[in-house]
Amino acid sequence: MMEDNRKLKVEGYNNLVRDSITNGIINTDRNGYESYLQLRKIKKRDSNRIDKIESDLNSLKNDINDIKSLLLNLSKNN
């Protein structure tokens, strides 16, 4: 119960309280936090997917350049 006495409502914000000892602001919106975590997880997954696609594309570019060099060498030797 002592801990609840430390928390003061922040005027104009339903989901914010101020810790009277540390003076920190605490967001008490659990649903909003869960939504934020889910969105962050989705963005991280999408970012990883894009990174993999870029890596695969660069690998394909290198492979094409290698094939191109081999074909040029073959054509010069004939």
Phi and psi restraints in degrees (range 20) as a CNS / XPLOR table:
assign (resid 1 and name C) (resid 2 and name N)
       (resid 2 and name CA) (resid 2 and name C) 1.0 -59.2 20.0 2
assign (resid 2 and name N) (resid 2 and name CA)
       (resid 2 and name C) (resid 3 and name N) 1.0 -36.6 20.0 2
assign (resid 2 and name C) (resid 3 and name N)
       (resid 3 and name CA) (resid 3 and name C) 1.0 -65.3 20.0 2
assign (resid 3 and name N) (resid 3 and name CA)
       (resid 3 and name C) (resid 4 and name N) 1.0 -35.3 20.0 2
assign (resid 3 and name C) (resid 4 and name N)
       (resid 4 and name CA) (resid 4 and name C) 1.0 -64.1 20.0 2
assign (resid 4 and name N) (resid 4 and name CA)
       (resid 4 and name C) (resid 5 and name N) 1.0 -29.9 20.0 2
assign (resid 4 and name C) (resid 5 and name N)
       (resid 5 and name CA) (resid 5 and name C) 1.0 -69.4 20.0 2
assign (resid 5 and name N) (resid 5 and name CA)
       (resid 5 and name C) (resid 6 and name N) 1.0 -22.6 20.0 2
assign (resid 5 and name C) (resid 6 and name N)
       (resid 6 and name CA) (resid 6 and name C) 1.0 -74.9 20.0 2
assign (resid 6 and name N) (resid 6 and name CA)
       (resid 6 and name C) (resid 7 and name N) 1.0 -21.5 20.0 2
assign (resid 6 and name C) (resid 7 and name N)
       (resid 7 and name CA) (resid 7 and name C) 1.0 -97.1 20.0 2
assign (resid 7 and name N) (resid 7 and name CA)
       (resid 7 and name C) (resid 8 and name N) 1.0 123.3 20.0 2
assign (resid 7 and name C) (resid 8 and name N)
       (resid 8 and name CA) (resid 8 and name C) 1.0 -114.2 20.0 2
assign (resid 8 and name N) (resid 8 and name CA)
       (resid 8 and name C) (resid 9 and name N) 1.0 136.6 20.0 2
assign (resid 8 and name C) (resid 9 and name N)
       (resid 9 and name CA) (resid 9 and name C) 1.0 -61.8 20.0 2
assign (resid 9 and name N) (resid 9 and name CA)
       (resid 9 and name C) (resid 10 and name N) 1.0 140.4 20.0 2
assign (resid 9 and name C) (resid 10 and name N)
       (resid 10 and name CA) (resid 10 and name C) 1.0 -91.9 20.0 2
assign (resid 10 and name N) (resid 10 and name CA)
       (resid 10 and name C) (resid 11 and name N) 1.0 123.6 20.0 2
assign (resid 10 and name C) (resid 11 and name N)
       (resid 11 and name CA) (resid 11 and name C) 1.0 -60.4 20.0 2
assign (resid 11 and name N) (resid 11 and name CA)
       (resid 11 and name C) (resid 12 and name N) 1.0 129.8 20.0 2
assign (resid 11 and name C) (resid 12 and name N)
       (resid 12 and name CA) (resid 12 and name C) 1.0 89.1 20.0 2
assign (resid 12 and name N) (resid 12 and name CA)
       (resid 12 and name C) (resid 13 and name N) 1.0 -2.7 20.0 2
assign (resid 12 and name C) (resid 13 and name N)
       (resid 13 and name CA) (resid 13 and name C) 1.0 -132.8 20.0 2
assign (resid 13 and name N) (resid 13 and name CA)
       (resid 13 and name C) (resid 14 and name N) 1.0 116.9 20.0 2
assign (resid 13 and name C) (resid 14 and name N)
       (resid 14 and name CA) (resid 14 and name C) 1.0 -70.4 20.0 2
assign (resid 14 and name N) (resid 14 and name CA)
       (resid 14 and name C) (resid 15 and name N) 1.0 -31.3 20.0 2
assign (resid 14 and name C) (resid 15 and name N)
       (resid 15 and name CA) (resid 15 and name C) 1.0 -103.0 20.0 2
assign (resid 15 and name N) (resid 15 and name CA)
       (resid 15 and name C) (resid 16 and name N) 1.0 11.6 20.0 2
assign (resid 15 and name C) (resid 16 and name N)
       (resid 16 and name CA) (resid 16 and name C) 1.0 -117.5 20.0 2
assign (resid 16 and name N) (resid 16 and name CA)
       (resid 16 and name C) (resid 17 and name N) 1.0 138.0 20.0 2
assign (resid 16 and name C) (resid 17 and name N)
       (resid 17 and name CA) (resid 17 and name C) 1.0 -131.8 20.0 2
assign (resid 17 and name N) (resid 17 and name CA)
       (resid 17 and name C) (resid 18 and name N) 1.0 155.9 20.0 2
assign (resid 17 and name C) (resid 18 and name N)
       (resid 18 and name CA) (resid 18 and name C) 1.0 -110.5 20.0 2
assign (resid 18 and name N) (resid 18 and name CA)
       (resid 18 and name C) (resid 19 and name N) 1.0 130.3 20.0 2
assign (resid 18 and name C) (resid 19 and name N)
       (resid 19 and name CA) (resid 19 and name C) 1.0 -76.9 20.0 2
assign (resid 19 and name N) (resid 19 and name CA)
       (resid 19 and name C) (resid 20 and name N) 1.0 118.3 20.0 2
assign (resid 19 and name C) (resid 20 and name N)
       (resid 20 and name CA) (resid 20 and name C) 1.0 -70.8 20.0 2
assign (resid 20 and name N) (resid 20 and name CA)
       (resid 20 and name C) (resid 21 and name N) 1.0 -18.2 20.0 2
assign (resid 20 and name C) (resid 21 and name N)
       (resid 21 and name CA) (resid 21 and name C) 1.0 -87.8 20.0 2
assign (resid 21 and name N) (resid 21 and name CA)
       (resid 21 and name C) (resid 22 and name N) 1.0 -48.8 20.0 2
assign (resid 21 and name C) (resid 22 and name N)
       (resid 22 and name CA) (resid 22 and name C) 1.0 -90.1 20.0 2
assign (resid 22 and name N) (resid 22 and name CA)
       (resid 22 and name C) (resid 23 and name N) 1.0 -15.0 20.0 2
assign (resid 22 and name C) (resid 23 and name N)
       (resid 23 and name CA) (resid 23 and name C) 1.0 69.4 20.0 2
assign (resid 23 and name N) (resid 23 and name CA)
       (resid 23 and name C) (resid 24 and name N) 1.0 12.1 20.0 2
assign (resid 23 and name C) (resid 24 and name N)
       (resid 24 and name CA) (resid 24 and name C) 1.0 -79.3 20.0 2
assign (resid 24 and name N) (resid 24 and name CA)
       (resid 24 and name C) (resid 25 and name N) 1.0 153.2 20.0 2
assign (resid 24 and name C) (resid 25 and name N)
       (resid 25 and name CA) (resid 25 and name C) 1.0 -95.7 20.0 2
assign (resid 25 and name N) (resid 25 and name CA)
       (resid 25 and name C) (resid 26 and name N) 1.0 133.9 20.0 2
assign (resid 25 and name C) (resid 26 and name N)
       (resid 26 and name CA) (resid 26 and name C) 1.0 -120.8 20.0 2
assign (resid 26 and name N) (resid 26 and name CA)
       (resid 26 and name C) (resid 27 and name N) 1.0 128.3 20.0 2
assign (resid 26 and name C) (resid 27 and name N)
       (resid 27 and name CA) (resid 27 and name C) 1.0 -89.2 20.0 2
assign (resid 27 and name N) (resid 27 and name CA)
       (resid 27 and name C) (resid 28 and name N) 1.0 122.1 20.0 2
assign (resid 27 and name C) (resid 28 and name N)
       (resid 28 and name CA) (resid 28 and name C) 1.0 -100.1 20.0 2
assign (resid 28 and name N) (resid 28 and name CA)
       (resid 28 and name C) (resid 29 and name N) 1.0 8.3 20.0 2
assign (resid 28 and name C) (resid 29 and name N)
       (resid 29 and name CA) (resid 29 and name C) 1.0 -80.8 20.0 2
assign (resid 29 and name N) (resid 29 and name CA)
       (resid 29 and name C) (resid 30 and name N) 1.0 91.1 20.0 2
assign (resid 29 and name C) (resid 30 and name N)
       (resid 30 and name CA) (resid 30 and name C) 1.0 -64.4 20.0 2
assign (resid 30 and name N) (resid 30 and name CA)
       (resid 30 and name C) (resid 31 and name N) 1.0 -42.1 20.0 2
assign (resid 30 and name C) (resid 31 and name N)
       (resid 31 and name CA) (resid 31 and name C) 1.0 -64.3 20.0 2
assign (resid 31 and name N) (resid 31 and name CA)
       (resid 31 and name C) (resid 32 and name N) 1.0 -41.9 20.0 2
assign (resid 31 and name C) (resid 32 and name N)
       (resid 32 and name CA) (resid 32 and name C) 1.0 -62.4 20.0 2
assign (resid 32 and name N) (resid 32 and name CA)
       (resid 32 and name C) (resid 33 and name N) 1.0 -39.3 20.0 2
assign (resid 32 and name C) (resid 33 and name N)
       (resid 33 and name CA) (resid 33 and name C) 1.0 -66.8 20.0 2
assign (resid 33 and name N) (resid 33 and name CA)
       (resid 33 and name C) (resid 34 and name N) 1.0 -43.6 20.0 2
assign (resid 33 and name C) (resid 34 and name N)
       (resid 34 and name CA) (resid 34 and name C) 1.0 -62.2 20.0 2
assign (resid 34 and name N) (resid 34 and name CA)
       (resid 34 and name C) (resid 35 and name N) 1.0 -40.3 20.0 2
assign (resid 34 and name C) (resid 35 and name N)
       (resid 35 and name CA) (resid 35 and name C) 1.0 -63.5 20.0 2
assign (resid 35 and name N) (resid 35 and name CA)
       (resid 35 and name C) (resid 36 and name N) 1.0 -42.1 20.0 2
assign (resid 35 and name C) (resid 36 and name N)
       (resid 36 and name CA) (resid 36 and name C) 1.0 -60.6 20.0 2
assign (resid 36 and name N) (resid 36 and name CA)
       (resid 36 and name C) (resid 37 and name N) 1.0 -46.0 20.0 2
assign (resid 36 and name C) (resid 37 and name N)
       (resid 37 and name CA) (resid 37 and name C) 1.0 -61.7 20.0 2
assign (resid 37 and name N) (resid 37 and name CA)
       (resid 37 and name C) (resid 38 and name N) 1.0 -42.1 20.0 2
assign (resid 37 and name C) (resid 38 and name N)
       (resid 38 and name CA) (resid 38 and name C) 1.0 -63.9 20.0 2
assign (resid 38 and name N) (resid 38 and name CA)
       (resid 38 and name C) (resid 39 and name N) 1.0 -44.3 20.0 2
assign (resid 38 and name C) (resid 39 and name N)
       (resid 39 and name CA) (resid 39 and name C) 1.0 -63.8 20.0 2
assign (resid 39 and name N) (resid 39 and name CA)
       (resid 39 and name C) (resid 40 and name N) 1.0 -41.6 20.0 2
assign (resid 39 and name C) (resid 40 and name N)
       (resid 40 and name CA) (resid 40 and name C) 1.0 -62.5 20.0 2
assign (resid 40 and name N) (resid 40 and name CA)
       (resid 40 and name C) (resid 41 and name N) 1.0 -39.1 20.0 2
assign (resid 40 and name C) (resid 41 and name N)
       (resid 41 and name CA) (resid 41 and name C) 1.0 -64.4 20.0 2
assign (resid 41 and name N) (resid 41 and name CA)
       (resid 41 and name C) (resid 42 and name N) 1.0 -42.9 20.0 2
assign (resid 41 and name C) (resid 42 and name N)
       (resid 42 and name CA) (resid 42 and name C) 1.0 -65.1 20.0 2
assign (resid 42 and name N) (resid 42 and name CA)
       (resid 42 and name C) (resid 43 and name N) 1.0 -43.8 20.0 2
assign (resid 42 and name C) (resid 43 and name N)
       (resid 43 and name CA) (resid 43 and name C) 1.0 -64.1 20.0 2
assign (resid 43 and name N) (resid 43 and name CA)
       (resid 43 and name C) (resid 44 and name N) 1.0 -38.8 20.0 2
assign (resid 43 and name C) (resid 44 and name N)
       (resid 44 and name CA) (resid 44 and name C) 1.0 -65.1 20.0 2
assign (resid 44 and name N) (resid 44 and name CA)
       (resid 44 and name C) (resid 45 and name N) 1.0 -43.3 20.0 2
assign (resid 44 and name C) (resid 45 and name N)
       (resid 45 and name CA) (resid 45 and name C) 1.0 -62.4 20.0 2
assign (resid 45 and name N) (resid 45 and name CA)
       (resid 45 and name C) (resid 46 and name N) 1.0 -44.0 20.0 2
assign (resid 45 and name C) (resid 46 and name N)
       (resid 46 and name CA) (resid 46 and name C) 1.0 -64.5 20.0 2
assign (resid 46 and name N) (resid 46 and name CA)
       (resid 46 and name C) (resid 47 and name N) 1.0 -40.2 20.0 2
assign (resid 46 and name C) (resid 47 and name N)
       (resid 47 and name CA) (resid 47 and name C) 1.0 -63.6 20.0 2
assign (resid 47 and name N) (resid 47 and name CA)
       (resid 47 and name C) (resid 48 and name N) 1.0 -42.9 20.0 2
assign (resid 47 and name C) (resid 48 and name N)
       (resid 48 and name CA) (resid 48 and name C) 1.0 -63.1 20.0 2
assign (resid 48 and name N) (resid 48 and name CA)
       (resid 48 and name C) (resid 49 and name N) 1.0 -38.9 20.0 2
assign (resid 48 and name C) (resid 49 and name N)
       (resid 49 and name CA) (resid 49 and name C) 1.0 -63.8 20.0 2
assign (resid 49 and name N) (resid 49 and name CA)
       (resid 49 and name C) (resid 50 and name N) 1.0 -44.4 20.0 2
assign (resid 49 and name C) (resid 50 and name N)
       (resid 50 and name CA) (resid 50 and name C) 1.0 -63.3 20.0 2
assign (resid 50 and name N) (resid 50 and name CA)
       (resid 50 and name C) (resid 51 and name N) 1.0 -43.0 20.0 2
assign (resid 50 and name C) (resid 51 and name N)
       (resid 51 and name CA) (resid 51 and name C) 1.0 -59.1 20.0 2
assign (resid 51 and name N) (resid 51 and name CA)
       (resid 51 and name C) (resid 52 and name N) 1.0 -41.7 20.0 2
assign (resid 51 and name C) (resid 52 and name N)
       (resid 52 and name CA) (resid 52 and name C) 1.0 -67.0 20.0 2
assign (resid 52 and name N) (resid 52 and name CA)
       (resid 52 and name C) (resid 53 and name N) 1.0 -42.0 20.0 2
assign (resid 52 and name C) (resid 53 and name N)
       (resid 53 and name CA) (resid 53 and name C) 1.0 -62.1 20.0 2
assign (resid 53 and name N) (resid 53 and name CA)
       (resid 53 and name C) (resid 54 and name N) 1.0 -42.8 20.0 2
assign (resid 53 and name C) (resid 54 and name N)
       (resid 54 and name CA) (resid 54 and name C) 1.0 -63.0 20.0 2
assign (resid 54 and name N) (resid 54 and name CA)
       (resid 54 and name C) (resid 55 and name N) 1.0 -41.3 20.0 2
assign (resid 54 and name C) (resid 55 and name N)
       (resid 55 and name CA) (resid 55 and name C) 1.0 -64.1 20.0 2
assign (resid 55 and name N) (resid 55 and name CA)
       (resid 55 and name C) (resid 56 and name N) 1.0 -44.7 20.0 2
assign (resid 55 and name C) (resid 56 and name N)
       (resid 56 and name CA) (resid 56 and name C) 1.0 -61.8 20.0 2
assign (resid 56 and name N) (resid 56 and name CA)
       (resid 56 and name C) (resid 57 and name N) 1.0 -41.2 20.0 2
assign (resid 56 and name C) (resid 57 and name N)
       (resid 57 and name CA) (resid 57 and name C) 1.0 -63.3 20.0 2
assign (resid 57 and name N) (resid 57 and name CA)
       (resid 57 and name C) (resid 58 and name N) 1.0 -44.3 20.0 2
assign (resid 57 and name C) (resid 58 and name N)
       (resid 58 and name CA) (resid 58 and name C) 1.0 -63.3 20.0 2
assign (resid 58 and name N) (resid 58 and name CA)
       (resid 58 and name C) (resid 59 and name N) 1.0 -37.8 20.0 2
assign (resid 58 and name C) (resid 59 and name N)
       (resid 59 and name CA) (resid 59 and name C) 1.0 -64.1 20.0 2
assign (resid 59 and name N) (resid 59 and name CA)
       (resid 59 and name C) (resid 60 and name N) 1.0 -42.4 20.0 2
assign (resid 59 and name C) (resid 60 and name N)
       (resid 60 and name CA) (resid 60 and name C) 1.0 -63.9 20.0 2
assign (resid 60 and name N) (resid 60 and name CA)
       (resid 60 and name C) (resid 61 and name N) 1.0 -39.9 20.0 2
assign (resid 60 and name C) (resid 61 and name N)
       (resid 61 and name CA) (resid 61 and name C) 1.0 -60.4 20.0 2
assign (resid 61 and name N) (resid 61 and name CA)
       (resid 61 and name C) (resid 62 and name N) 1.0 -44.4 20.0 2
assign (resid 61 and name C) (resid 62 and name N)
       (resid 62 and name CA) (resid 62 and name C) 1.0 -63.3 20.0 2
assign (resid 62 and name N) (resid 62 and name CA)
       (resid 62 and name C) (resid 63 and name N) 1.0 -41.6 20.0 2
assign (resid 62 and name C) (resid 63 and name N)
       (resid 63 and name CA) (resid 63 and name C) 1.0 -62.0 20.0 2
assign (resid 63 and name N) (resid 63 and name CA)
       (resid 63 and name C) (resid 64 and name N) 1.0 -42.9 20.0 2
assign (resid 63 and name C) (resid 64 and name N)
       (resid 64 and name CA) (resid 64 and name C) 1.0 -63.9 20.0 2
assign (resid 64 and name N) (resid 64 and name CA)
       (resid 64 and name C) (resid 65 and name N) 1.0 -41.8 20.0 2
assign (resid 64 and name C) (resid 65 and name N)
       (resid 65 and name CA) (resid 65 and name C) 1.0 -63.4 20.0 2
assign (resid 65 and name N) (resid 65 and name CA)
       (resid 65 and name C) (resid 66 and name N) 1.0 -38.6 20.0 2
assign (resid 65 and name C) (resid 66 and name N)
       (resid 66 and name CA) (resid 66 and name C) 1.0 -63.6 20.0 2
assign (resid 66 and name N) (resid 66 and name CA)
       (resid 66 and name C) (resid 67 and name N) 1.0 -44.7 20.0 2
assign (resid 66 and name C) (resid 67 and name N)
       (resid 67 and name CA) (resid 67 and name C) 1.0 -63.1 20.0 2
assign (resid 67 and name N) (resid 67 and name CA)
       (resid 67 and name C) (resid 68 and name N) 1.0 -42.4 20.0 2
assign (resid 67 and name C) (resid 68 and name N)
       (resid 68 and name CA) (resid 68 and name C) 1.0 -60.3 20.0 2
assign (resid 68 and name N) (resid 68 and name CA)
       (resid 68 and name C) (resid 69 and name N) 1.0 -45.3 20.0 2
assign (resid 68 and name C) (resid 69 and name N)
       (resid 69 and name CA) (resid 69 and name C) 1.0 -62.4 20.0 2
assign (resid 69 and name N) (resid 69 and name CA)
       (resid 69 and name C) (resid 70 and name N) 1.0 -42.9 20.0 2
assign (resid 69 and name C) (resid 70 and name N)
       (resid 70 and name CA) (resid 70 and name C) 1.0 -62.5 20.0 2
assign (resid 70 and name N) (resid 70 and name CA)
       (resid 70 and name C) (resid 71 and name N) 1.0 -42.5 20.0 2
assign (resid 70 and name C) (resid 71 and name N)
       (resid 71 and name CA) (resid 71 and name C) 1.0 -65.1 20.0 2
assign (resid 71 and name N) (resid 71 and name CA)
       (resid 71 and name C) (resid 72 and name N) 1.0 -40.1 20.0 2
assign (resid 71 and name C) (resid 72 and name N)
       (resid 72 and name CA) (resid 72 and name C) 1.0 -63.6 20.0 2
assign (resid 72 and name N) (resid 72 and name CA)
       (resid 72 and name C) (resid 73 and name N) 1.0 -43.1 20.0 2
assign (resid 72 and name C) (resid 73 and name N)
       (resid 73 and name CA) (resid 73 and name C) 1.0 -63.7 20.0 2
assign (resid 73 and name N) (resid 73 and name CA)
       (resid 73 and name C) (resid 74 and name N) 1.0 -41.0 20.0 2
assign (resid 73 and name C) (resid 74 and name N)
       (resid 74 and name CA) (resid 74 and name C) 1.0 -63.2 20.0 2
assign (resid 74 and name N) (resid 74 and name CA)
       (resid 74 and name C) (resid 75 and name N) 1.0 -42.4 20.0 2
assign (resid 74 and name C) (resid 75 and name N)
       (resid 75 and name CA) (resid 75 and name C) 1.0 -68.5 20.0 2
assign (resid 75 and name N) (resid 75 and name CA)
       (resid 75 and name C) (resid 76 and name N) 1.0 -31.5 20.0 2
assign (resid 75 and name C) (resid 76 and name N)
       (resid 76 and name CA) (resid 76 and name C) 1.0 -72.1 20.0 2
assign (resid 76 and name N) (resid 76 and name CA)
       (resid 76 and name C) (resid 77 and name N) 1.0 -32.8 20.0 2
assign (resid 76 and name C) (resid 77 and name N)
       (resid 77 and name CA) (resid 77 and name C) 1.0 -78.9 20.0 2
assign (resid 77 and name N) (resid 77 and name CA)
       (resid 77 and name C) (resid 78 and name N) 1.0 -15.1 20.0 2
